[in-house]
Amino acid sequence: MPSEILPGRPGNLTPEQEQKLRELWALTLRIIGVIEAPVPTPSTEANGGATPETASGSPETKKKKGRLSFFSKKSKDSHDDSDSPAPSGTSTPSADLSDIIDDSEDKHGTHAAFRAALAAHTPEEMRTAFWSFVKHDHPDGLLLRFLRARKWDVNAALVMLVATMQWRMTDSHVDDDIMLRGEEYALKEAKSSEAARKKEGDDFLAQLRMGKSFLHNFDKEGRPLCFVRVRLHKQGEQSEASLERYTVYTIETARMFLAPPVDTATIVFDMTSFSLANMDYTPVKFMIKCFEANYPESLGAVLVHKAPWVFSSIWSIIRGWLDPVVAGKVHFTKTVEDLEQYIAKDQIPKELGGTEEWEYSYPEPVEGENKTMEDTATKSQLQQDRKSLTEKYEHLLKAWVKEETSMDDARKERDAAALQLKDNYWKLDPYVRARSVYDRIGALTKFTSAGKIPTAEKTADVPAQETSQDDLD
């Protein structure tokens, strides 16, 4: 497992990057009702057209007055900046936030989602959604994903973050449906007398049973691997809704296998025996939207293995849909030796030419495996503990945002509080996330009990590869 912290992550920020994080937290705290003071429109200088340099020796720039200067003294029109959040019955304030959106480009509808979130949800609802989104992550690390994805443009990062919260709450219901109900719910739906409900349950389970995709092992960088057996997908066999539910379920489950300093995953698209009957652009577009708009900076690498020549024209279309940064993470491999540049041979299943004696199999959900969720007393206590921990973290953030604590002291205090939040989440997890195949086979239990990703050989420097026709079989 790599031990170094990559640039732009908690513990490896330049002064400029730390300032950007501080600015984003100031805006986020206002969105979720923790800070009442008005946020002035940031100047171009404060928002920064230039991307902060990476953590290797960049000079500290002159401190600039910008978005955060209003915290140094209370505005005449501001409310008392106490530790109490905004009243839960009020809508999220948006009067002076609407002009932060640059409408010149909105590839995935994030601007509309941002406006919809501010209009539809109270600060307390946004606050609940935000901390639900955090799960076991370092809260700073979560915000930094959005900053890196938007090249350290604070306004753009805020819009993307709020739009993602809207997507999780309203569009996909990630935490209150997909992850809460899980596989056992799908099994019950598959037994429903209502045809529509039965089909959705059957379609979701069919993908798990066949192993259309699965999480297994880690690459040389310690990143969890998701294998996708493209030949098992046939257009029209499952409903679009079940395909999207399965995709979100897989991505969200993969988050459970991330532990610092590893914060990305690797996807292996196994194109063995691929034909045009397996090609389906609709789920591909949905997957692209998920990673580009809702799970930023989550992809470490994408390996397209044994792509036949017929895929070349398809790839030309798909590449045009991808953000250049995402497209740059796609590598084509033909042989197991190619795969070994990224994955140790004993981590590659035999069906792909590796040495691991392992085959995917799906143990069915066991009736009552989520009985823990019925213990509402313990769940309520853990949720109350989490509420206290989030309030503690918010208090630390407010002091940092208002420059009442030094950067170093504030960082250490937040790091300690983040560990407490992480420990609390794993205690709460059985009460808010239905058990999955990875719980039943013990993979996730083994991972979380170890507290870290199993040791993985670090890869040597792998040269960047340009995709060409020669990469296709």
Contacts in CASP RR format, 6 or more apart in sequence:
PFRMAT RR
TARGET T0000
AUTHOR 0000-0000-0000
METHOD contacts of the structure
MODEL  1
MPSEILPGRPGNLTPEQEQKLRELWALTLRIIGVIEAPVPTPSTEANGGA
TPETASGSPETKKKKGRLSFFSKKSKDSHDDSDSPAPSGTSTPSADLSDI
IDDSEDKHGTHAAFRAALAAHTPEEMRTAFWSFVKHDHPDGLLLRFLRAR
KWDVNAALVMLVATMQWRMTDSHVDDDIMLRGEEYALKEAKSSEAARKKE
GDDFLAQLRMGKSFLHNFDKEGRPLCFVRVRLHKQGEQSEASLERYTVYT
IETARMFLAPPVDTATIVFDMTSFSLANMDYTPVKFMIKCFEANYPESLG
AVLVHKAPWVFSSIWSIIRGWLDPVVAGKVHFTKTVEDLEQYIAKDQIPK
ELGGTEEWEYSYPEPVEGENKTMEDTATKSQLQQDRKSLTEKYEHLLKAW
VKEETSMDDARKERDAAALQLKDNYWKLDPYVRARSVYDRIGALTKFTSA
GKIPTAEKTADVPAQETSQDDLD
1 222 0 8 1.000
1 262 0 8 1.000
1 452 0 8 1.000
1 453 0 8 1.000
1 454 0 8 1.000
1 455 0 8 1.000
1 456 0 8 1.000
1 458 0 8 1.000
2 221 0 8 1.000
2 222 0 8 1.000
2 261 0 8 1.000
2 262 0 8 1.000
2 458 0 8 1.000
3 261 0 8 1.000
4 261 0 8 1.000
5 11 0 8 1.000
5 12 0 8 1.000
5 260 0 8 1.000
5 261 0 8 1.000
6 12 0 8 1.000
6 261 0 8 1.000
6 263 0 8 1.000
7 13 0 8 1.000
7 14 0 8 1.000
7 54 0 8 1.000
7 55 0 8 1.000
7 56 0 8 1.000
8 14 0 8 1.000
8 17 0 8 1.000
8 54 0 8 1.000
8 55 0 8 1.000
8 144 0 8 1.000
8 148 0 8 1.000
9 141 0 8 1.000
9 144 0 8 1.000
9 260 0 8 1.000
9 261 0 8 1.000
9 263 0 8 1.000
10 138 0 8 1.000
10 140 0 8 1.000
10 141 0 8 1.000
10 144 0 8 1.000
10 260 0 8 1.000
10 411 0 8 1.000
10 415 0 8 1.000
10 418 0 8 1.000
11 411 0 8 1.000
11 415 0 8 1.000
12 55 0 8 1.000
13 21 0 8 1.000
13 55 0 8 1.000
13 144 0 8 1.000
14 52 0 8 1.000
14 53 0 8 1.000
14 54 0 8 1.000
14 55 0 8 1.000
14 57 0 8 1.000
14 58 0 8 1.000
14 60 0 8 1.000
15 60 0 8 1.000
15 61 0 8 1.000
15 407 0 8 1.000
16 52 0 8 1.000
16 53 0 8 1.000
16 58 0 8 1.000
16 60 0 8 1.000
16 61 0 8 1.000
16 152 0 8 1.000
17 52 0 8 1.000
17 55 0 8 1.000
17 147 0 8 1.000
17 152 0 8 1.000
18 407 0 8 1.000
18 411 0 8 1.000
20 52 0 8 1.000
20 147 0 8 1.000
20 152 0 8 1.000
20 154 0 8 1.000
21 140 0 8 1.000
21 143 0 8 1.000
21 144 0 8 1.000
21 147 0 8 1.000
22 68 0 8 1.000
22 400 0 8 1.000
22 401 0 8 1.000
23 42 0 8 1.000
23 46 0 8 1.000
23 67 0 8 1.000
23 68 0 8 1.000
23 154 0 8 1.000
24 143 0 8 1.000
24 146 0 8 1.000
24 147 0 8 1.000
24 154 0 8 1.000
24 157 0 8 1.000
24 158 0 8 1.000
24 161 0 8 1.000
25 143 0 8 1.000
25 397 0 8 1.000
25 400 0 8 1.000
25 401 0 8 1.000
26 35 0 8 1.000
26 39 0 8 1.000
26 67 0 8 1.000
26 68 0 8 1.000
26 71 0 8 1.000
26 401 0 8 1.000
27 39 0 8 1.000
27 67 0 8 1.000
27 97 0 8 1.000
27 154 0 8 1.000
27 158 0 8 1.000
28 130 0 8 1.000
28 143 0 8 1.000
28 158 0 8 1.000
28 161 0 8 1.000
29 35 0 8 1.000
29 394 0 8 1.000
29 397 0 8 1.000
29 398 0 8 1.000
29 401 0 8 1.000
30 36 0 8 1.000
30 37 0 8 1.000
30 39 0 8 1.000
30 93 0 8 1.000
31 92 0 8 1.000
31 97 0 8 1.000
31 118 0 8 1.000
31 123 0 8 1.000
31 126 0 8 1.000
31 158 0 8 1.000
31 162 0 8 1.000
32 85 0 8 1.000
32 123 0 8 1.000
32 126 0 8 1.000
32 127 0 8 1.000
32 130 0 8 1.000
33 85 0 8 1.000
33 86 0 8 1.000
33 92 0 8 1.000
33 123 0 8 1.000
33 124 0 8 1.000
33 126 0 8 1.000
33 127 0 8 1.000
34 85 0 8 1.000
34 86 0 8 1.000
34 127 0 8 1.000
34 394 0 8 1.000
34 397 0 8 1.000
34 398 0 8 1.000
35 81 0 8 1.000
35 398 0 8 1.000
35 401 0 8 1.000
36 78 0 8 1.000
36 79 0 8 1.000
36 80 0 8 1.000
36 81 0 8 1.000
36 86 0 8 1.000
37 70 0 8 1.000
37 71 0 8 1.000
37 74 0 8 1.000
37 75 0 8 1.000
37 78 0 8 1.000
37 79 0 8 1.000
37 81 0 8 1.000
38 70 0 8 1.000
38 75 0 8 1.000
38 77 0 8 1.000
38 78 0 8 1.000
38 96 0 8 1.000
39 67 0 8 1.000
39 70 0 8 1.000
39 96 0 8 1.000
39 97 0 8 1.000
40 67 0 8 1.000
40 70 0 8 1.000
40 96 0 8 1.000
41 96 0 8 1.000
41 99 0 8 1.000
41 100 0 8 1.000
42 66 0 8 1.000
42 67 0 8 1.000
42 100 0 8 1.000
42 154 0 8 1.000
42 155 0 8 1.000
43 66 0 8 1.000
45 64 0 8 1.000
45 66 0 8 1.000
46 64 0 8 1.000
46 65 0 8 1.000
46 66 0 8 1.000
46 67 0 8 1.000
47 67 0 8 1.000
47 153 0 8 1.000
47 154 0 8 1.000
47 155 0 8 1.000
48 152 0 8 1.000
48 153 0 8 1.000
49 153 0 8 1.000
51 151 0 8 1.000
51 152 0 8 1.000
52 58 0 8 1.000
52 152 0 8 1.000
67 154 0 8 1.000
68 401 0 8 1.000
68 403 0 8 1.000
71 401 0 8 1.000
71 402 0 8 1.000
71 403 0 8 1.000
72 402 0 8 1.000
72 403 0 8 1.000
74 81 0 8 1.000
81 398 0 8 1.000
81 402 0 8 1.000
83 391 0 8 1.000
83 394 0 8 1.000
83 395 0 8 1.000
83 398 0 8 1.000
85 123 0 8 1.000
85 124 0 8 1.000
85 127 0 8 1.000
86 93 0 8 1.000
86 122 0 8 1.000
86 123 0 8 1.000
86 124 0 8 1.000
88 122 0 8 1.000
88 123 0 8 1.000
88 124 0 8 1.000
88 125 0 8 1.000
89 122 0 8 1.000
89 124 0 8 1.000
90 122 0 8 1.000
90 123 0 8 1.000
91 118 0 8 1.000
91 119 0 8 1.000
91 121 0 8 1.000
91 122 0 8 1.000
92 117 0 8 1.000
92 118 0 8 1.000
92 119 0 8 1.000
92 121 0 8 1.000
92 122 0 8 1.000
92 123 0 8 1.000
92 126 0 8 1.000
93 118 0 8 1.000
93 123 0 8 1.000
94 115 0 8 1.000
94 118 0 8 1.000
94 119 0 8 1.000
97 118 0 8 1.000
98 115 0 8 1.000
100 155 0 8 1.000
100 158 0 8 1.000
100 159 0 8 1.000
101 111 0 8 1.000
101 114 0 8 1.000
101 115 0 8 1.000
101 155 0 8 1.000
101 159 0 8 1.000
102 155 0 8 1.000
102 156 0 8 1.000
103 111 0 8 1.000
106 112 0 8 1.000
107 292 0 8 1.000
107 293 0 8 1.000
108 289 0 8 1.000
108 292 0 8 1.000
108 293 0 8 1.000
109 163 0 8 1.000
109 293 0 8 1.000
110 159 0 8 1.000
110 160 0 8 1.000
110 163 0 8 1.000
110 293 0 8 1.000
111 159 0 8 1.000
111 163 0 8 1.000
113 162 0 8 1.000
113 163 0 8 1.000
113 166 0 8 1.000
113 167 0 8 1.000
114 159 0 8 1.000
114 162 0 8 1.000
114 163 0 8 1.000
114 166 0 8 1.000
116 166 0 8 1.000
116 170 0 8 1.000
117 126 0 8 1.000
117 162 0 8 1.000
117 163 0 8 1.000
117 165 0 8 1.000
117 166 0 8 1.000
117 169 0 8 1.000
117 170 0 8 1.000
118 162 0 8 1.000
120 166 0 8 1.000
120 170 0 8 1.000
121 129 0 8 1.000
121 166 0 8 1.000
121 169 0 8 1.000
125 169 0 8 1.000
126 162 0 8 1.000
126 165 0 8 1.000
129 165 0 8 1.000
129 168 0 8 1.000
129 169 0 8 1.000
130 165 0 8 1.000
131 386 0 8 1.000
131 390 0 8 1.000
132 168 0 8 1.000
132 175 0 8 1.000
133 142 0 8 1.000
133 164 0 8 1.000
133 165 0 8 1.000
133 168 0 8 1.000
133 175 0 8 1.000
134 142 0 8 1.000
134 421 0 8 1.000
134 425 0 8 1.000
135 255 0 8 1.000
135 425 0 8 1.000
136 256 0 8 1.000
136 421 0 8 1.000
136 422 0 8 1.000
136 425 0 8 1.000
136 426 0 8 1.000
136 429 0 8 1.000
137 255 0 8 1.000
137 258 0 8 1.000
137 422 0 8 1.000
138 260 0 8 1.000
138 415 0 8 1.000
138 418 0 8 1.000
138 422 0 8 1.000
139 393 0 8 1.000
139 414 0 8 1.000
139 418 0 8 1.000
139 421 0 8 1.000
140 414 0 8 1.000
140 418 0 8 1.000
141 263 0 8 1.000
143 157 0 8 1.000
143 161 0 8 1.000
145 263 0 8 1.000
145 296 0 8 1.000
145 297 0 8 1.000
145 298 0 8 1.000
146 157 0 8 1.000
146 158 0 8 1.000
146 160 0 8 1.000
146 161 0 8 1.000
146 164 0 8 1.000
146 296 0 8 1.000
146 297 0 8 1.000
147 154 0 8 1.000
147 157 0 8 1.000
148 296 0 8 1.000
148 297 0 8 1.000
149 157 0 8 1.000
149 160 0 8 1.000
149 296 0 8 1.000
149 297 0 8 1.000
150 156 0 8 1.000
150 157 0 8 1.000
150 160 0 8 1.000
160 293 0 8 1.000
160 296 0 8 1.000
163 293 0 8 1.000
164 293 0 8 1.000
164 294 0 8 1.000
167 293 0 8 1.000
167 294 0 8 1.000
168 174 0 8 1.000
168 175 0 8 1.000
168 294 0 8 1.000
172 178 0 8 1.000
172 244 0 8 1.000
172 248 0 8 1.000
174 248 0 8 1.000
174 252 0 8 1.000
175 432 0 8 1.000
178 245 0 8 1.000
178 248 0 8 1.000
178 249 0 8 1.000
178 252 0 8 1.000
179 249 0 8 1.000
179 252 0 8 1.000
179 432 0 8 1.000
179 433 0 8 1.000
179 434 0 8 1.000
180 432 0 8 1.000
180 433 0 8 1.000
180 434 0 8 1.000
181 434 0 8 1.000
182 249 0 8 1.000
182 434 0 8 1.000
182 436 0 8 1.000
183 204 0 8 1.000
183 205 0 8 1.000
183 208 0 8 1.000
183 365 0 8 1.000
183 434 0 8 1.000
183 435 0 8 1.000
183 436 0 8 1.000
183 437 0 8 1.000
184 365 0 8 1.000
184 366 0 8 1.000
184 367 0 8 1.000
184 368 0 8 1.000
184 369 0 8 1.000
184 370 0 8 1.000
184 434 0 8 1.000
184 435 0 8 1.000
185 434 0 8 1.000
186 200 0 8 1.000
186 201 0 8 1.000
186 204 0 8 1.000
186 205 0 8 1.000
186 365 0 8 1.000
187 201 0 8 1.000
187 205 0 8 1.000
187 364 0 8 1.000
187 365 0 8 1.000
189 197 0 8 1.000
189 198 0 8 1.000
189 200 0 8 1.000
189 201 0 8 1.000
189 204 0 8 1.000
190 198 0 8 1.000
190 201 0 8 1.000
190 202 0 8 1.000
190 205 0 8 1.000
191 198 0 8 1.000
192 198 0 8 1.000
192 201 0 8 1.000
199 239 0 8 1.000
199 242 0 8 1.000
200 239 0 8 1.000
200 241 0 8 1.000
200 242 0 8 1.000
200 245 0 8 1.000
201 242 0 8 1.000
203 237 0 8 1.000
203 238 0 8 1.000
203 239 0 8 1.000
203 242 0 8 1.000
203 243 0 8 1.000
204 238 0 8 1.000
204 242 0 8 1.000
204 245 0 8 1.000
204 246 0 8 1.000
204 249 0 8 1.000
206 237 0 8 1.000
206 238 0 8 1.000
207 213 0 8 1.000
207 238 0 8 1.000
207 242 0 8 1.000
207 243 0 8 1.000
207 246 0 8 1.000
208 246 0 8 1.000
208 362 0 8 1.000
208 437 0 8 1.000
209 362 0 8 1.000
210 232 0 8 1.000
211 229 0 8 1.000
211 232 0 8 1.000
211 360 0 8 1.000
211 362 0 8 1.000
212 228 0 8 1.000
212 229 0 8 1.000
212 232 0 8 1.000
212 233 0 8 1.000
212 246 0 8 1.000
213 226 0 8 1.000
213 227 0 8 1.000
213 228 0 8 1.000
213 229 0 8 1.000
213 250 0 8 1.000
214 226 0 8 1.000
214 227 0 8 1.000
214 360 0 8 1.000
214 437 0 8 1.000
215 224 0 8 1.000
215 225 0 8 1.000
215 226 0 8 1.000
215 250 0 8 1.000
215 253 0 8 1.000
215 254 0 8 1.000
215 257 0 8 1.000
215 438 0 8 1.000
215 443 0 8 1.000
216 225 0 8 1.000
216 227 0 8 1.000
216 349 0 8 1.000
216 358 0 8 1.000
216 360 0 8 1.000
216 443 0 8 1.000
217 224 0 8 1.000
217 225 0 8 1.000
217 343 0 8 1.000
217 347 0 8 1.000
217 348 0 8 1.000
217 356 0 8 1.000
218 224 0 8 1.000
218 225 0 8 1.000
218 347 0 8 1.000
218 453 0 8 1.000
218 454 0 8 1.000
218 456 0 8 1.000
219 225 0 8 1.000
219 266 0 8 1.000
219 301 0 8 1.000
219 342 0 8 1.000
219 343 0 8 1.000
219 344 0 8 1.000
219 347 0 8 1.000
219 456 0 8 1.000
219 459 0 8 1.000
220 342 0 8 1.000
220 343 0 8 1.000
220 344 0 8 1.000
220 456 0 8 1.000
220 457 0 8 1.000
220 458 0 8 1.000
220 459 0 8 1.000
221 262 0 8 1.000
221 266 0 8 1.000
221 300 0 8 1.000
221 342 0 8 1.000
221 456 0 8 1.000
221 458 0 8 1.000
221 459 0 8 1.000
222 262 0 8 1.000
222 453 0 8 1.000
222 456 0 8 1.000
223 262 0 8 1.000
223 264 0 8 1.000
223 265 0 8 1.000
223 266 0 8 1.000
223 300 0 8 1.000
223 301 0 8 1.000
224 254 0 8 1.000
224 257 0 8 1.000
224 258 0 8 1.000
224 262 0 8 1.000
224 265 0 8 1.000
224 266 0 8 1.000
224 453 0 8 1.000
225 265 0 8 1.000
225 266 0 8 1.000
225 267 0 8 1.000
225 268 0 8 1.000
225 343 0 8 1.000
225 347 0 8 1.000
226 250 0 8 1.000
226 254 0 8 1.000
226 265 0 8 1.000
226 266 0 8 1.000
226 267 0 8 1.000
226 268 0 8 1.000
227 268 0 8 1.000
227 270 0 8 1.000
227 349 0 8 1.000
227 352 0 8 1.000
228 267 0 8 1.000
228 268 0 8 1.000
228 269 0 8 1.000
228 270 0 8 1.000
229 270 0 8 1.000
229 272 0 8 1.000
230 269 0 8 1.000
230 270 0 8 1.000
230 271 0 8 1.000
230 274 0 8 1.000
230 278 0 8 1.000
231 270 0 8 1.000
231 271 0 8 1.000
231 272 0 8 1.000
231 273 0 8 1.000
231 274 0 8 1.000
231 275 0 8 1.000
231 278 0 8 1.000
232 278 0 8 1.000
233 278 0 8 1.000
233 280 0 8 1.000
233 283 0 8 1.000
234 277 0 8 1.000
234 278 0 8 1.000
235 277 0 8 1.000
235 278 0 8 1.000
235 279 0 8 1.000
235 280 0 8 1.000
236 280 0 8 1.000
238 246 0 8 1.000
240 282 0 8 1.000
240 283 0 8 1.000
243 282 0 8 1.000
243 283 0 8 1.000
243 286 0 8 1.000
244 283 0 8 1.000
244 286 0 8 1.000
247 283 0 8 1.000
247 286 0 8 1.000
247 287 0 8 1.000
247 290 0 8 1.000
248 290 0 8 1.000
251 290 0 8 1.000
251 291 0 8 1.000
251 295 0 8 1.000
251 298 0 8 1.000
253 436 0 8 1.000
253 438 0 8 1.000
254 265 0 8 1.000
255 298 0 8 1.000
256 438 0 8 1.000
256 444 0 8 1.000
256 447 0 8 1.000
256 448 0 8 1.000
257 265 0 8 1.000
257 444 0 8 1.000
257 447 0 8 1.000
257 453 0 8 1.000
258 264 0 8 1.000
258 265 0 8 1.000
259 447 0 8 1.000
259 451 0 8 1.000
259 452 0 8 1.000
259 453 0 8 1.000
262 453 0 8 1.000
263 297 0 8 1.000
263 298 0 8 1.000
264 297 0 8 1.000
264 298 0 8 1.000
264 299 0 8 1.000
264 300 0 8 1.000
265 298 0 8 1.000
265 299 0 8 1.000
265 300 0 8 1.000
266 299 0 8 1.000
266 300 0 8 1.000
266 301 0 8 1.000
266 302 0 8 1.000
266 303 0 8 1.000
266 342 0 8 1.000
266 343 0 8 1.000
267 299 0 8 1.000
267 301 0 8 1.000
267 302 0 8 1.000
267 303 0 8 1.000
268 303 0 8 1.000
268 305 0 8 1.000
268 339 0 8 1.000
268 343 0 8 1.000
268 352 0 8 1.000
269 302 0 8 1.000
269 303 0 8 1.000
269 304 0 8 1.000
269 305 0 8 1.000
269 307 0 8 1.000
270 305 0 8 1.000
270 306 0 8 1.000
270 352 0 8 1.000
271 304 0 8 1.000
271 305 0 8 1.000
271 306 0 8 1.000
271 307 0 8 1.000
271 308 0 8 1.000
271 311 0 8 1.000
272 305 0 8 1.000
272 306 0 8 1.000
272 352 0 8 1.000
274 306 0 8 1.000
274 307 0 8 1.000
274 308 0 8 1.000
274 310 0 8 1.000
274 311 0 8 1.000
275 310 0 8 1.000
276 310 0 8 1.000
279 314 0 8 1.000
281 317 0 8 1.000
284 318 0 8 1.000
284 321 0 8 1.000
285 321 0 8 1.000
288 318 0 8 1.000
288 321 0 8 1.000
288 322 0 8 1.000
288 326 0 8 1.000
291 298 0 8 1.000
291 299 0 8 1.000
291 326 0 8 1.000
292 322 0 8 1.000
292 323 0 8 1.000
292 326 0 8 1.000
299 326 0 8 1.000
299 329 0 8 1.000
300 329 0 8 1.000
301 329 0 8 1.000
301 331 0 8 1.000
301 342 0 8 1.000
302 326 0 8 1.000
302 329 0 8 1.000
302 330 0 8 1.000
302 331 0 8 1.000
303 331 0 8 1.000
303 332 0 8 1.000
303 333 0 8 1.000
303 339 0 8 1.000
303 342 0 8 1.000
304 311 0 8 1.000
304 315 0 8 1.000
304 330 0 8 1.000
304 331 0 8 1.000
304 332 0 8 1.000
304 333 0 8 1.000
305 332 0 8 1.000
305 333 0 8 1.000
305 334 0 8 1.000
305 338 0 8 1.000
305 339 0 8 1.000
305 352 0 8 1.000
306 333 0 8 1.000
306 334 0 8 1.000
306 473 0 8 1.000
307 315 0 8 1.000
307 332 0 8 1.000
307 471 0 8 1.000
307 472 0 8 1.000
307 473 0 8 1.000
308 472 0 8 1.000
308 473 0 8 1.000
309 472 0 8 1.000
309 473 0 8 1.000
311 472 0 8 1.000
312 469 0 8 1.000
312 472 0 8 1.000
315 467 0 8 1.000
315 472 0 8 1.000
319 327 0 8 1.000
319 330 0 8 1.000
319 467 0 8 1.000
320 327 0 8 1.000
322 330 0 8 1.000
328 464 0 8 1.000
330 467 0 8 1.000
331 342 0 8 1.000
331 465 0 8 1.000
331 467 0 8 1.000
332 465 0 8 1.000
332 467 0 8 1.000
332 471 0 8 1.000
332 472 0 8 1.000
333 339 0 8 1.000
333 341 0 8 1.000
333 342 0 8 1.000
334 471 0 8 1.000
334 473 0 8 1.000
336 345 0 8 1.000
336 348 0 8 1.000
336 352 0 8 1.000
336 353 0 8 1.000
336 354 0 8 1.000
339 348 0 8 1.000
339 352 0 8 1.000
339 353 0 8 1.000
339 354 0 8 1.000
340 348 0 8 1.000
341 459 0 8 1.000
341 462 0 8 1.000
342 459 0 8 1.000
342 462 0 8 1.000
344 456 0 8 1.000
344 457 0 8 1.000
345 354 0 8 1.000
345 355 0 8 1.000
346 354 0 8 1.000
346 355 0 8 1.000
346 356 0 8 1.000
347 356 0 8 1.000
347 456 0 8 1.000
348 354 0 8 1.000
348 355 0 8 1.000
348 356 0 8 1.000
349 356 0 8 1.000
349 358 0 8 1.000
349 359 0 8 1.000
350 356 0 8 1.000
350 357 0 8 1.000
350 358 0 8 1.000
351 359 0 8 1.000
362 437 0 8 1.000
363 437 0 8 1.000
363 440 0 8 1.000
363 441 0 8 1.000
365 435 0 8 1.000
365 440 0 8 1.000
366 440 0 8 1.000
369 434 0 8 1.000
369 435 0 8 1.000
369 439 0 8 1.000
369 440 0 8 1.000
370 430 0 8 1.000
370 434 0 8 1.000
370 435 0 8 1.000
372 430 0 8 1.000
372 431 0 8 1.000
373 379 0 8 1.000
373 430 0 8 1.000
373 431 0 8 1.000
373 432 0 8 1.000
373 434 0 8 1.000
375 431 0 8 1.000
378 431 0 8 1.000
379 428 0 8 1.000
379 431 0 8 1.000
379 432 0 8 1.000
382 424 0 8 1.000
382 427 0 8 1.000
382 428 0 8 1.000
382 431 0 8 1.000
383 428 0 8 1.000
385 424 0 8 1.000
386 421 0 8 1.000
386 424 0 8 1.000
386 425 0 8 1.000
386 428 0 8 1.000
389 417 0 8 1.000
389 420 0 8 1.000
389 421 0 8 1.000
389 424 0 8 1.000
390 421 0 8 1.000
392 417 0 8 1.000
392 420 0 8 1.000
393 414 0 8 1.000
393 417 0 8 1.000
393 418 0 8 1.000
393 421 0 8 1.000
396 405 0 8 1.000
396 410 0 8 1.000
396 413 0 8 1.000
396 414 0 8 1.000
396 417 0 8 1.000
397 414 0 8 1.000
399 405 0 8 1.000
399 410 0 8 1.000
400 407 0 8 1.000
400 410 0 8 1.000
400 414 0 8 1.000
405 413 0 8 1.000
426 448 0 8 1.000
436 444 0 8 1.000
438 444 0 8 1.000
439 445 0 8 1.000
447 453 0 8 1.000
447 454 0 8 1.000
465 471 0 8 1.000
END
